[in-house]
Amino acid sequence: MVKTLFKKYVIIGIWVLFLLLFSQSESNPQTSPDDFITARAAFLMDADTGAILYEKNPDLPLPPASTTKVMTAIVALDKKSPDAFLMVNKDATLVPRSKIGVRPGERWQMEDLIFSILLNSANDASLVLAEGTAGSVEEFARLMNRKAKEAGAYNTHFVNPHGLDQKDHYTTVRDMALIFKYAISNPILREVLKTKSMSIRGPGSRLIHLRNHNRLLGNFEGMIGGKTGYTSQARRCFVGEDSRDGKNLLVCVFGSQDHFRDAARLLDYGFNRDAVEERSDNLRVQKHENELPYNFKNKKRGYVLQVATFSKKRRASDLRQTLLEKGFPSFVEYASLENGAARHRVKVGLYPNLKIAKRTKERLKKRFGIHSLILHQSVRPS
């Protein structure tokens, strides 16, 4: 009887301990992604401000598998109208799966091919797009690499339009997030990426059913769209965007054991924490007067680093405070745009020469992941 009761209490105690540990881990939004990420590389950023919320090997060149097709769609739409028809060459029929079964000599509407590569990840459709819009895979790859730089992806080199493993075909999770951001700003691609399933009619009235490989779409809060990928070398890959309460996050994982789980948990982590490292990419500076005085030992002209732009003053002030606490002299500058909108720009400086400004820029990048813009301007002293 005593032994039975003892065993009963031990079992109850184990269950209570398990529940306590589980509830603590699930309720803590600040748990580091390092504790759960299986991906070889991962990247999470605020799509609007450029704030980096998490990164793991962000600039490690890796095979991207079928996430490549995001760039394929971008370049194809740059070259041809969605209503255009493209001829199928024999090469496209020989590529390994996934496929929609194109046949030599057929003419396919480009819009259907775009849906096929982004939903069904069709490799044959990718080759039809490349050869039909650029004349050859080599020329199409050259256009892909040029467009990558335009999107801010400088550690990327594509050699094919489908993402199958091939020498010198690589990108990084940071670059792919930027490429996806570029893609989803295109209204056509945005609608395609948001589509769960559809049917297209190929030549000869063949009915082909397409289903989006992105299982987070429709099953995960706020998922706008994404692209999956898998090869034996790349393992499981995913890039996508999620939106909640007016906040938009971009996520990318390469070399994952469970790409959907990694992406979902990273997004939950991002939405449940307050970002303090805010930045803006590709800032367009407008001429204006400095309206917030700041004392830089009465130096009136020199070099400053613009690190972020916000519509809300509070967010700018928060970032400025963080920079000050880390030893970077900073200030917030107010600007009124032509349409009446307000912008609050966070700047670091003033520095007497360009050499010091460049050194500070590297420190900001290393410390916060901030890509700042060096400006030569006057600052009104207090």
C-alpha positions in Angstrom: 0.0 0.0 0.0 2.8 2.4 1.0 4.7 1.6 -2.2 1.6 2.2 -4.3 1.0 5.6 -2.8 4.7 6.5 -3.1 4.7 5.6 -6.8 1.5 7.6 -7.3 2.9 10.7 -5.7 6.2 10.4 -7.7 4.2 10.3 -10.9 2.1 13.3 -10.0 5.2 15.2 -9.0 6.9 14.5 -12.3 3.8 15.7 -14.2 3.6 18.9 -12.2 7.3 19.6 -12.8 6.8 18.9 -16.5 3.8 21.3 -16.7 5.7 24.0 -14.9 8.7 23.8 -17.1 6.6 23.7 -20.3 4.5 26.7 -19.2 7.6 28.7 -18.4 9.2 28.0 -21.7 6.1 28.7 -23.8 5.1 31.9 -21.9 8.5 33.5 -22.3 8.6 35.4 -25.6 12.2 36.5 -24.9 13.6 32.9 -25.2 16.5 33.1 -27.6 15.9 31.5 -31.0 19.3 29.9 -30.5 17.5 27.5 -28.2 15.2 26.2 -30.9 16.5 27.0 -34.4 17.5 23.9 -36.4 18.4 25.9 -39.5 22.1 26.4 -40.5 21.3 30.1 -41.2 18.3 32.3 -40.2 17.3 35.9 -40.6 14.4 37.9 -39.2 13.8 41.5 -39.9 11.2 44.2 -39.7 10.1 44.8 -43.3 9.2 48.4 -42.7 12.1 49.7 -40.6 14.8 47.2 -41.5 15.4 46.4 -37.8 17.2 43.1 -37.5 15.4 41.0 -34.9 17.5 37.8 -35.2 20.3 36.5 -37.3 22.3 33.3 -37.5 25.0 33.1 -40.1 23.3 35.8 -42.0 26.0 36.3 -44.7 27.0 32.6 -45.1 26.7 31.7 -48.8 24.5 28.6 -49.1 22.5 26.8 -51.8 18.9 28.3 -51.7 17.1 25.5 -53.5 13.7 26.6 -54.9 13.6 29.9 -53.1 15.6 30.9 -56.2 12.3 31.0 -58.0 11.4 34.2 -56.3 14.1 35.9 -58.3 13.1 34.0 -61.4 9.6 35.5 -61.2 10.9 39.0 -60.6 13.2 38.9 -63.7 10.6 37.2 -65.9 8.0 39.9 -65.2 10.7 42.6 -65.8 11.1 41.2 -69.3 7.6 40.2 -70.5 4.0 40.9 -69.8 2.0 38.3 -67.8 -0.2 37.9 -70.9 2.8 36.9 -73.1 3.1 33.3 -74.5 6.4 31.5 -74.3 7.6 28.5 -76.4 8.8 25.3 -74.7 12.2 23.9 -75.7 13.3 20.3 -75.2 15.7 21.2 -72.4 12.8 22.3 -70.2 11.2 18.8 -70.4 14.4 17.1 -69.2 14.8 18.9 -65.9 14.1 16.8 -62.7 10.9 17.2 -60.6 8.9 19.1 -59.4 7.2 19.6 -62.8 3.9 20.5 -64.4 4.7 18.5 -67.5 5.4 20.9 -70.3 6.1 19.5 -73.7 8.4 20.6 -76.5 6.8 23.0 -78.9 4.0 24.0 -76.6 3.2 27.7 -76.0 2.4 28.6 -72.4 1.0 31.9 -71.0 3.6 33.5 -68.7 1.1 34.1 -65.9 0.4 30.4 -65.7 4.1 29.7 -65.6 4.6 32.2 -62.7 1.9 30.6 -60.7 3.4 27.2 -61.4 6.9 28.1 -60.1 5.7 29.9 -57.0 3.0 27.5 -56.0 4.1 24.1 -57.3 7.8 25.0 -57.5 7.8 23.7 -61.1 11.4 23.3 -62.4 10.3 22.9 -66.0 8.2 26.1 -65.9 11.3 27.9 -64.5 13.3 26.9 -67.6 10.6 27.9 -70.0 10.5 31.4 -68.3 14.3 31.8 -68.5 14.7 30.7 -72.1 11.5 32.4 -73.2 12.3 35.8 -71.7 16.1 36.0 -72.0 16.9 33.6 -74.8 19.1 31.4 -72.7 19.7 30.2 -69.1 23.1 32.0 -69.1 21.6 35.3 -70.1 18.7 34.9 -67.6 21.2 34.2 -64.8 23.1 37.3 -65.7 19.9 39.3 -65.3 19.1 37.6 -62.0 22.5 38.6 -60.6 22.0 42.2 -61.8 18.6 42.4 -60.2 19.9 40.9 -57.0 22.3 43.8 -56.6 19.4 46.2 -57.3 17.5 44.6 -54.4 20.5 45.0 -52.1 21.6 41.4 -52.3 25.4 41.7 -52.8 26.4 38.2 -51.6 24.4 36.3 -54.2 25.2 34.5 -57.4 22.7 32.6 -59.4 23.5 30.2 -62.3 20.1 28.7 -63.0 16.4 29.7 -62.6 15.1 26.7 -60.6 17.5 26.4 -57.7 18.7 22.8 -58.3 22.1 22.2 -56.8 24.8 23.6 -59.0 28.3 24.9 -58.5 28.5 28.7 -57.8 24.7 28.9 -57.2 24.3 30.5 -53.8 22.9 33.3 -51.7 22.5 34.2 -48.0 19.5 34.4 -45.8 19.9 38.1 -45.5 20.0 38.5 -49.3 17.1 36.2 -49.8 15.0 38.2 -47.3 15.8 41.4 -49.3 15.0 39.7 -52.6 11.6 38.5 -51.2 10.9 42.0 -49.9 11.5 43.3 -53.4 9.3 40.6 -54.9 6.3 41.1 -52.6 6.2 44.8 -53.3 5.1 43.8 -56.8 1.3 43.6 -56.8 1.3 40.7 -59.3 3.7 38.6 -57.3 2.1 39.5 -54.0 -1.2 38.1 -55.3 0.5 34.9 -56.6 2.3 34.3 -53.3 -1.0 34.8 -51.4 -2.8 32.1 -53.4 -3.3 28.7 -51.7 -4.5 26.7 -54.7 -5.8 27.1 -58.2 -6.2 25.4 -61.6 -4.7 26.4 -64.9 -5.4 25.2 -68.4 -2.3 24.2 -70.4 -2.1 23.7 -74.1 -4.6 21.2 -75.4 -7.0 22.2 -72.6 -5.0 20.1 -70.0 -6.3 21.0 -66.6 -3.5 21.3 -64.0 -4.1 21.8 -60.3 -1.6 23.9 -58.4 -1.3 23.9 -54.6 1.0 26.2 -52.7 3.8 24.4 -51.0 3.8 27.0 -48.2 1.9 25.2 -45.5 2.0 28.3 -43.2 -0.4 30.1 -45.6 -3.9 30.0 -44.1 -2.6 28.0 -41.1 -0.4 30.5 -39.4 -1.5 33.9 -38.1 -0.7 36.8 -40.4 1.1 34.8 -43.1 1.1 36.9 -46.3 3.1 34.6 -48.5 6.3 32.6 -48.8 8.4 30.3 -50.9 9.8 26.9 -49.9 12.8 25.0 -51.2 14.5 21.6 -50.8 17.5 19.8 -52.3 19.9 17.3 -50.8 22.6 20.0 -50.4 20.4 22.9 -49.4 18.1 20.9 -47.1 14.9 22.7 -46.2 14.6 26.4 -46.9 11.9 29.0 -46.5 11.5 32.7 -47.0 8.3 34.7 -46.3 6.5 37.7 -44.9 4.0 37.9 -42.0 1.9 40.8 -40.8 0.2 41.4 -37.5 -1.2 44.6 -36.0 0.4 46.8 -38.7 3.8 45.2 -38.2 5.4 43.3 -41.1 8.3 40.8 -40.6 10.4 39.0 -43.1 11.9 35.6 -42.2 14.3 33.3 -44.0 15.8 30.0 -43.0 18.3 27.8 -44.9 19.5 24.3 -44.2 16.7 23.6 -41.8 15.5 20.3 -40.4 12.0 21.7 -40.1 11.7 25.0 -42.1 8.0 25.7 -41.2 8.6 25.2 -37.5 11.7 27.3 -37.5 10.0 30.1 -39.5 6.9 30.1 -37.4 8.7 30.2 -34.1 11.0 33.0 -35.3 8.0 35.0 -36.4 6.3 34.5 -33.0 9.5 35.5 -31.3 9.7 38.7 -33.5 6.1 39.7 -32.8 6.5 39.1 -29.1 9.5 41.2 -28.5 10.4 44.9 -28.7 13.0 45.7 -31.3 15.6 48.2 -30.2 18.0 48.0 -33.1 16.1 50.0 -35.8 17.5 50.9 -39.1 16.4 51.9 -42.6 17.9 50.6 -46.0 18.3 52.7 -49.1 17.3 56.0 -47.4 16.3 58.8 -49.7 17.4 62.1 -48.0 15.4 65.2 -48.7 16.8 68.8 -48.2 15.5 70.3 -45.0 16.6 72.4 -42.1 17.7 70.8 -38.8 14.8 71.5 -36.4 16.1 69.8 -33.3 19.3 71.4 -31.9 22.1 69.2 -30.6 25.4 70.3 -29.0 28.4 68.8 -30.7 31.0 71.0 -29.0 29.8 73.9 -31.2 31.0 72.1 -34.4 28.5 73.2 -37.1 29.6 71.2 -40.1 30.9 67.7 -40.5 29.9 64.1 -41.1 26.9 62.3 -39.6 25.5 58.8 -40.1 21.7 58.5 -40.8 20.7 55.2 -39.3 16.9 55.1 -39.4 13.8 57.1 -40.3 10.5 56.8 -38.5 7.0 58.3 -38.8 6.6 58.0 -35.0 8.7 60.2 -32.8 8.7 57.7 -29.9 10.4 55.0 -31.9 13.1 57.4 -33.0 13.6 58.6 -29.4 13.9 55.0 -28.2 16.6 54.2 -30.8 18.5 57.4 -30.0 18.4 56.5 -26.3 19.8 53.0 -27.1 22.6 54.4 -29.2 23.5 56.9 -26.5 23.7 54.1 -23.9 26.0 52.2 -26.1 28.3 55.2 -26.5 27.2 56.6 -29.9 26.5 60.4 -29.8 23.1 60.7 -31.5 20.2 63.0 -32.1 16.8 63.0 -33.8 16.1 65.4 -36.7 12.6 66.3 -37.8 11.6 66.7 -41.4 8.2 67.6 -43.0 7.6 66.0 -46.4 5.8 67.7 -49.2 2.6 65.6 -48.5 2.6 66.9 -45.0 3.9 63.6 -43.4 6.4 63.9 -40.6 9.7 62.0 -40.5 12.0 61.6 -37.5 15.5 60.7 -38.6 18.0 59.2 -36.1 21.5 60.4 -36.8 24.9 59.6 -35.2 27.7 62.2 -35.1 29.0 64.9 -35.7 32.5 63.7 -36.9 35.2 66.1 -38.2 36.3 63.8 -41.1 35.2 61.1 -43.4 37.7 58.5 -42.0 36.1 58.6 -38.5 32.6 58.5 -40.0 33.4 55.4 -42.0 35.0 53.7 -38.9 31.8 54.5 -36.9 29.7 53.1 -39.7 31.5 49.8 -39.5 31.1 49.8 -35.7 27.3 50.4 -36.0 27.1 47.6 -38.6 29.0 45.1 -36.4 27.2 46.1 -33.2 23.6 46.5 -34.4 23.5 45.2 -38.0 22.7 48.8 -39.0 23.6 49.9 -42.5 23.9 53.7 -42.1 24.2 56.5 -44.7 27.1 59.0 -44.3 26.0 62.6 -44.9 28.0 65.8 -44.9 25.9 68.5 -43.4 25.5 71.3 -40.9 24.2 70.7 -37.4 22.8 73.6 -35.5 24.4 73.8 -32.0 22.3 74.5 -28.9 
